[in-house]
Structures are given as structure tokens and as C-alpha cells.
Amino acid sequence: MRATVKGRVAIFYPQGFLDGNNASSFLSIDDIRATEALNIDMLLVSLKKVIFFNKNGLDVFIKLLISIRNQKRISIGLCDYDSLKFKTINAFYGNNLNFSLFRTEKIAELFTPSNKSDSKTVLLYNDDLSQRSAMAIELFDYGHNPVIAQSKKEFDEKKQHPDLYYTIIEDTYLGLFGQKIATRVTGNVIIYTVANFLDAEITNTFNIAYHNNSLNVGFRLFIFDAYKVISMNVHALNFFTKLASSAAEYNATICFVGLTFEKTPQIFKNDLEDAGILFFDNMDDILKNKELLQELGGSVATASKQTRTLNKALVNELPRFIDATISTIAMMTNAKASKESMNIQTLEITDTTNQYASSIGFYGDVDGMIIIIFPKAIAKKACELLIGEATDDEETILDSLAEFVNIIGGRAKALLGEQKHRVDITLPRTYGDVVSLMEMAQNKKGVQVNLSFEGSHFIFFLTR
């Protein structure tokens, strides 16, 4: 069997009955190796022509796909199935699901690099909030415009109008162990998921540029979800020790959750603790302890010991960042914007009450950070638009604000892409208290643009 290549995706099509006895007759290691010469980012097995399958049959394919993923650092998975098959596959693998699932090939292609001018509007929903966020970020990353349903009810209502969307994304799962370590954000805590045996390969799978820019944006607490880690060697130990050392320059904290030392030398734990890394048995021990969160940096953002100066390359792109911001806010508020003033200065906020703020970083051909300060009333309005109902719950409003700023970051990235600049974006960091933002941004020189949207005032600040 040979793969069919569609864009940057290579797909195999087994057919008939698929079990442990005949799976190898459909797909061999030679078939897999034949894809090595192809310029692809994703390798999939389609279940479109499969009448029956069991776990033994799928295991044969998954093991072969993993072998090529480990060599080429590409995404792997299954596609072309219905809801029943999706549930069956999840039941087979449970928490050990370490590959992606795409309901259709059309959906899969959205999660690979494409022509930035070919932006697609898609409807997205997933019961798992971390999956939903990861998909939205990936789609923004590739220049698309995801409409994110916040509830099953909202999703079912929006599904009644399929003509509004290029496709509808459901029964889809992004594998946590692809070419990069999976990242999600809870509140203002970044959580990395790691698994299996940790060795020197972590230097390739961990996106250090993303991590460093997250520090610059204001994140101060990073948790490694290590429930599925079997062991680590000295190369991984050295990596985490250096990571903790660089975090200390930002007054940031790194924690491990769920890591056991049954097969890892106890001395490794001692060395990691000496480097400043903390260990916890359960995620809730941190996330549900508000006092501890604040102590560890999950609710504040102190200034870093490093300063970076504004440069010409960043200032030259200012119009594109402002365009992305204005168009997004106008879309969310139904209001026209006017620019009141623009100056190169440190961040200045005359009214720190009744304001929310968010920051998002970008890096690549140009690097820096966007900070936006919102009136709370407008943030609530944007939240209502995103979740479909009014709320006074601050955590919900800040989560919606983060998605709002994600859209701005995605649009800015797309506009930069039109100028042939390749950049990636971080997750947004939100601030329920503008004073905490000022502590993070103190002494950062940038371009401050004061905007007015029909009487409501916004501050846009571009810095490094």
C-alpha cells in the first residue's frame, strides 16, 4: 500500500476487516518508510473503507506510525470515522491515547501549514476545555478563524447553519505526544504534559522559544503534568535544571505533578529540588489552593530581571498589530475605533480601576509582546458574545478575554505572514488587577496607542 498525499498530509487507506492477524498485510514498515522522502507534516491511516477493526489491528498501525514520528517529528493519527468509531477508539486507548484523531481528512488538513491567504472559518467544539483551547490555538496558528462553541447547547445551535462554515470540527482529538510537548493554560498557569521515558530528546520536543516568550509575557508558574512519566535520565535532569535556572531570572516557579521515583534515582529529585523545582502529588493541590497559587506566581506577574529594548523591526510592523487589534475589537463591540494618541514610552495607565488586561507574545522573524487594557464593561460584553450569555463571574470573563486576545494574536500573525514574516504566538496571560500588569511591565519601553471605541477607552501597548 502506498500513501495518498493531500497537501502536507499523507494518508493510507486499508479496507475490509482489520484485526491483529491481517493488519500487517495492509500496511508494512516499507510502506511507512516510503513516506520519509515526502515533504509532509502529518501521516494518517484512514478508516473510511474499514468495515470492522479491533484494538490489536489498530495497534499494528499505531506502532508503525510512531516509528516514523520518532524519526521525522511529524504528527500521526487516524481519520475518516463516525461518532461510534470515535468512542470505540477512545475506549480502546483511554488515557494512553498518544496520537491524533480527525473525523475527516478535511479537518486534518486544517492542522498543517497552508497558504495564509486561504483562511477558513470553522465551527469548533470539544467537551475537554484543554483540547478545545489547543485546537483553537493551532487553528489560529495556521491562519484560520475558529468559531469556538463554549457549550454543547451552543454548538448544537450553531451546527444548524453549516453553510456558514468551511467545516465543523467535532469528534476530533489532538494527540499530546506529537512533534511538540502539549501545552495548555489554566487561569494563568501554563501546564506542559510529558510522558514515558524522558531523555535528551526533550530538548527537541520542548519549545524553548515558546517558554521564554511566555515568561516575557508575564507567566510565572509552569507545571509539568508528569503522571505518565516512567523515568528520566541525566540528560533530562540537566535540561530541567537549566530550565529552573532561567526561570529564576524571572522570579518564576516550575513544578512537577504526579512524578514518581520508582524507576528514577532519588538523587535526581534532590538535584531538581536544589535547582528550585517543586513536587506535588496532585494537580488540584496547586490549582485549587488560591493562597498557594499566589505564592507560586500563578496569580501575579513580577517584573523580570531582563530588559529588552524596542527595535526598528518591531516598530515597522506596528500598523499591522494595530489593524489586527482594531478590527477584532470592532467585530466584538460593533463600534468604530478612533486613535486618540500614540507615543513611544513606558506603559502609562491613568485609571487602574474597572480595568482588565491581557498580554500575548509572539516570536520568530520578529518578536515582542502586545498588551491590551480593557474597560471591564467591554470585557463583559465580549464575554457575553463568546459564551452566549451574560455573566459576572470574573474567572469566566478572564477566560473569555484570553480567547478574545488569542483572536487578536492570530490575526496579527496572519497579517505578518502576508509580509513574509514567520512568527508563532504564546497563550495570552490575563490580569484581573491592572496593578499586577504594571509590576510585570515596569521599565518596558514600547509604543502606546490610546484608542476610543464610541466613548470606551482602550490601551494598546507594543513592546519587547
SULTADA-V294983 format. One record per helix or strand of 2 or more residues. SS is the DSSP state (a for helix, b for strand). FROM is the first residue (numbers start at 1). TO is the last residue. If there is no record, write none. Layout:
ss/from/to
SS/FROM/TO
SS/FROM/TO
//
This chain:
ss/from/to
b/4/6
b/9/18
a/23/26
a/29/37
b/42/53
a/55/72
b/75/79
a/83/96
b/100/102
a/105/110
b/121/124
a/129/141
b/145/148
a/152/164
b/168/169
b/181/186
b/189/198
a/202/205
a/208/217
b/221/232
a/234/248
b/253/257
a/266/274
b/278/280
a/284/287
a/290/296
a/312/316
a/318/333
b/337/346
b/355/364
b/368/375
a/376/387
a/394/418
b/423/425
b/429/431
a/434/441
b/445/453
b/456/463
//
